[in-house]
């Protein structure tokens, strides 16, 4: 890996992103352009690109047996989602901390599972719309407990209603 790529990486150094866990992912549109739709009356109104972004996110989870999308939101210039990597446990386990909601993985082959998923997701959207609208990288947060998980779920669900306070806000 070259020095520039390592220095500019947003990933947690040395972390195994194939590890069973719960991850909060944010992918931004290049130059923060509102390419995915607009917010009206506190609700997201996706345009054609936003609908493709949503369809491909849902498809990403369908084609990977180790991945579940817990919740997500498409915003005008970014998307947020919670990704669960691993096999979910039975419903009776509800209320347990996120790390106990998933079975451990058997010797993962790809230690960069999350980065690969994001890369493939961006590529799928790009193929469908005919050009890349994505910023080069993405943000991730490893969710470590139930309290953090609930805070992030609330943030995702209320993000359109609080758009003007969002760090990614841009006037439409």
Buried (B, 14 or more C-beta within 10 A) or exposed (E): EEEEEEEEEEBEEEBBBBBBBBBBBBBBBEEBEBBBBBBEEEEBBBBEBBBBBBEBBEEBBEEBEBBBBBBBBBBBBBBBBBBBBBBEEEEEEEEEBBBEBBEEBEEBEEEBBBBBBBEBBBEBBBEBBEEBBBBEBBBBBBBEEBEBBEEBBEBBEEBBEEBEEBEBBEEE
